Amino acid sequence: MKKILAINSGSSSFKYKLFSFPDEKVIASGMADRVGKENAVFKIKLSNGQEYIKNLPIHNQEEAVKLLIEDLKKFHVVEDLREISGVGHRVVNGGEIFKESVHVKEKELQEIFDLGELAPLHNIPEANGIKAFMRIIPNVPQVAVFDTSYHQTLDQIHYLYSIPYEYYQKYGIRKYGAHGISISYVAHRAAQMLNKNPNLVNLIVCHLGSGASVTAVKNGKSYDTSMGISPLTGVTMGTRSGDFDPAALQRLMHKTGINIDEAVEILNYKSGLLGISGISSDMRDLIESKDKRAKLARKIFINRVVRYVGAYAAELNGVDAIIFTAGIGEHDSGIRAGVMASLKYLGLDPDFKANRTDGEKFISKPNSKVKAMIVPTNEELMIAREAVRVLQ
């Protein structure tokens, strides 16, 4: 029996799950949070349900990885590191270099670092996470699993920008998409719930979290998606603006005197729900607020999702189901209700009573022409499966 570790790294955190294969059971899970700070947290949850939490300084990714390995041994999850057959890592953007998951060695690691300009919030910390694991457990193979791999099926009609073609040829300026690992899992699971062939199903997947995207899935494959060359564009997000007119950016720079890097930083870190509300980037905080701008931020978020769903329903020329997944999609009934209420023209008959609670289920009425569904994502399982596939 193999043991595969799946890692989902962020700028100051990583989530992990240790799976046994081929039964795909989770034998340990947890996270390192606030890495780089004195008040960091490390958690491990064992298969028997016991959870252990440490509050201590974790100065960098390497220290977090050491804590993970120490706890896996301490709680007898593994007796010998050779029991771990591989470590799979989520990487947001593989550009045009990585069409699929890859066994990472020094060359591949440097290429992931180099692709950081395409996903500045993600690729660099993800590459640092891989580097830390390569140092701490050098004899265990590392596998990079790319969100962009799922979107390799996009046609040029959907991934090219309407700018001089030579910029794509010379610099790779095109739409790459994101959240592909999540969408791949969710689309397959939704097809099972619909009792449809996964290769014949048409879906619109709303991956709604602090980062948010909408993806059209045609015959089980990515057909079009809202995120672009980076995860900045598309729908409104926690701190990201989503779609924004470049001329407005130019005007902002002229009026304030900021440079392009400062302007893009504003669009990445100070915009979205945070920028509109002035309160928080977290939708849970906005729900509880009575502030008008907090309510406005939620309405704008719903509007932008509806806008993309409508566009993709037209592109697909028919859709079987609208899927809600990720943090907001799985847990915010108000956002789901707001989106569904605007889609009745598609033949969606919402079941608002079912929508009041979370969990994997249909939230449309039985006779609804277009179904609405909550499908909790499981990125870590997809990462582990890809690691097994690559290492075989």
N, C-alpha and C positions, 0 to 999 in steps of 0.2 A: 504493500500500500504506500502510495506517494503522499508527501506533505508539501503543499504549495502555499507560499505566503503571497498575499495580494496587498499591494501598497497604493494608497491614494494620497499623494503629497500635496500640501499647500505651502504658501509662503512661510507660515509659522506653525504648521501642524502636519501630521499625517495620520490617516486612518488605516487600520490593518485588519485583515482576517487571515487566519491560518486554516486551510482546508485539507481534508484528507481526500484522496482520489483512489479509486473512481467513484466512491459513494457521494462525493461533494458535500460532506458534512463539515460544519464550522467547528473546529476544536479549540479555537481561541480567537478573540477579537478585542479591539480597543482602539486607543488613539493616544498620540502625544499632542498636547495643545499648548499654545503660547510659547513655542520653541524660540529661544533667543531672549527670554525674559526670566526674571528671578522668581516670578510666581507661576511657573509652568506646571502643567499637570500631566501625569502619565497614568493611563488606565489599562487594565487587562481584565477581560471577562472570560471565564473558563466554561467548558461545555456543560458543567454541572450547575451553572447559573451563578456561581460565586464571582464577585467582582472586587478587585483591589485597586485602590487609587493612591497615588503618591503626589504630594505637593512639594516641589523642590525646584531649584534653578536647573534649566536645561538650556545650555548656551548655544548649541548648534545641532544640526541633524545627526552628526556622528554620536553625540551623547545620547540622543533619543534612540538611535538604533542599538546602542550598547545596552540601554535599559530594557529594550524589547527582548534582546537575546538573553539577558540575565534572567528576566521573568519567565521566559519560555523554559529555561532550564530549572529555575527555582521551583516552579509549580509542576515540573515533570511533564510538561506538554511535549517536550523533546528531551531525550537523554543525551543525544549526540547530534551535533549540527549536520552530520551527514544524512540524517533523516529528512532534512529539507531538500527536496529535489530541485527547487528553483524559486525565484522571487519575481513576481510580475509587478510592473509599475505602470500606472496610468501616466501617459504623456499627452498633453492636449494637442500639440501641432507637430506633425511629421513633414509638413510642407510637401514638396514633390519628390523628396528624397526617399521617404519611407511610405511605401504603398500598403504595407502590412506590418504586423508585429515582428520584432527582431530580437535576436540574442545580442545583448549589448556587451561590446568590448571597448577598448579605449577609443577607437576610431568612431564608433557609433555614438559614444558618450559625447565626444567633442562636437559631432554634428547636431546632437540635441541641444547642446549649449548654444551653438551657432544659430539655431532656429528660434532662439529666445526672443528675437525682435518681432516675430509673428504672434507670440503669446507671452508678453512680458510679465503678466501676473502668474504664469503657470510654468512655462518650460524651464526657467532657470531653477526655481525651487525643486521641480521634479527631477531635473538633472543632478542637482546637489544631493537629492535623496538617493538616487541610483549610485552616485559616487560614494556616499557614506556606506551603503551596503557592500559595495565592491571592496572597500577598505576593511570593514569589520568582519565580513565573512567571504574572503576572496575565493574560496573554493566552491561557492554556491553560485550557479549561473543566474544572471540577471536578464530579464526580458522586458522590453519596452512595448507597451500596448497603446496604440495611438488612437485618440478620438477621431482624427481626420481620416483614418483608414476606412471607416464605414461610408464616408462620403466620396470615395473614389469612383462611385458609380454616377456621380453628377455629370451631366452633359455640358459641353462648352456653352450651350445656350444659357445654362443656369449658373455656371461658375465664372464666366468672364464678365469683367466690368466694361462699360461702354466708353473706354478710353483707348488711345492709340495701342494697337495690337502689339507693337514692339516692346511695350512695357511689361507685358506678360511674358514675351519671349526672353527678354533680357533679365528681368528681375523677379519673375514668378508672381507678379501682382495679380491675384485672382481670389475668388472665394474658396476657402478651405473647409469651413464649417467647424463645429465642435459638438461635444456631448455624444459622440458616435458610439462609445462603449455602452452608455446608458440606453440610447435609442435602439441599438442592436438587441439588447436583452428585452426591452419593453415591447418592441414590435413582435418579436417571436412569441412572447408570453401572451400578448393580446390576440394573436392569431389562434393560439390554443384555446383561449377563452371564447373566441368567436366560432370555434369549430371550423376554421378555414385553413386552407393550405397556406403556410407562411410565405410561399413564393407567389401567391395570387392575391394577397390582401392589400388594400389601399387604406392608409392611415394618415392622420395628422397627429404627430406627437408633440405635445406641449410640455417640454422639460422646463419647469418653472422653479427656480431656486434663486439664490443670490446672483448667480449667472443664469440667464434664461434664454431659451431658443425655441423656435417652432420649426418642425421638419416634416416635409411631405414624403411619405413612404409609398412608393408605387411598386406593386408586385413584390413586396418584401424588401425593396432596395431604396436607398436614399435617392430622392428625385430632385428635391430642392430644399434649401435650409436658410434660416434667417441670419445666422452669423456669417461673417465674411472672411477677409484675410486674417483677421484676428477676432477674438470673442467680444469685441467692442460694439459691433453694429447689430442691428436687428431690433428686438423689442426692448422696452425700458427694463433696466435691471436694478440691482441693489445700489450700486455706486456708478454703474456705467450708463451712458446716455442712450444707447441704442442708436437708431438712425438719426443722423444730424447733417444738415446741409454744410458742405465745406465752405461755402461763401459766408455762412454765419460764423464759422470758425475764424475765417480771415477777418471779419469785422470785429470779433471779440479780441483778436490779437492787436489790431490797430487801435482799438479804444483803450485797451489796458496796458499795452506795451509788453505783454508776455511773448515768449518765443514759442515755437511750434512744440517743443518737448513739454513745456509748461502747460500749453493748451491741451495737449493729448492727455497729460496727467490729470487735468481737471475732468476731462470726459471719462477717464477710467476710474478715478477715485472719489470724485466730489459731485458726481451727477446722479442720474437715475432717481430712485426713490429718495435717497438722501438729499440730493440737490433740490428736488421739488418740495419736499416736506420741510426741509430744514431741521428735521427731528432725528431721523434714523434711516439706515439702509435696510433694517430688519422689518419685514412685513408684520411680524407679531407686535412690534412696538406701535406700528401705525394703526392696527386694528383697535388697540386700546385707547388711542388718542382721539379726543374730540376736536382737535385742531382742524380747521378747514383745509389747510394745505396737506395735512396727512390724508384726509379723505380724497382730496384731489389727486394725490399721488397714486392711490389705489385705483381710482377711476381711469387715470391715464394708463396704468399698467394693463388693466382689463382691455382698454381700447386698442392698445398696440398688439395684444395677443389676438383679439378678434380680427384686426386688420390682416394679419398674416394668415390666420386660419381661413378667412374668406378668399384671399388670393390663392392659397394652395388648393382649396376645394375646387376653384375654377381650373387651375393647372391640371389637377388630377382627373377632372371631368367625372367626378363621382368618388365618394369616400365611404368606406365601411364604418369607420369609428373615429372619434376624437379621443385622444388619450391624455390624461393628466398624470404627470409623474414629477419626482424630485420634491424638495422640501415644501415649497408653496403649493405645487400641484397636488401633492399627497395629503396636505394637512390644512389647507385654507379653503374651507367650504364656501366662503363669501366670494373669493376670486373665481372658483369653479362655477358658482351660480351666475355670477356676472357675465362670464364668457358664454355659458350655455344659453342664457336668456337672449343673447344677440344672434344665436345660430338656428333659431327655429325655422327660418326660411330654407335651411338645408334639408329639413325633414327630421331634425333632432327634437324629440319630445322629452324634455328633462324630467327626471324624477327628483324633485327638490327635497323630498323627505329622505330618500336614500342618500342624497348628497350631504345631509347634515353630519354624517359620521364618516370616518376615514376607513382605509383598508381596501384591499383588492376586491373590486366589484364593479357592476354596471350601475351607472347613475342616470340612466335614461329608462323610459318605460318600455315594457316588453315589445310593444308594437312599433317602437320608434324606427323610422327608416334608416337613420344614421344613429349609431350607438355612441354613448359617452361612457367612458370607463376611467376608473382609478387603477393604475398598475404601478405598484411600488417598484422602483428600480433596484437593481442589484449589480452595481458596477464591479464590485470586488469579485463576484463569482465569474463574470465575463473575463476579467483580468486573469484570474486563475486558470480558466479554461484555455485561454490563449497561450498562457505560459506552458501549459501541458502540451498543447499542439505544437508549438515552436520547438520545444525541447525533445519531442519525439522525432 
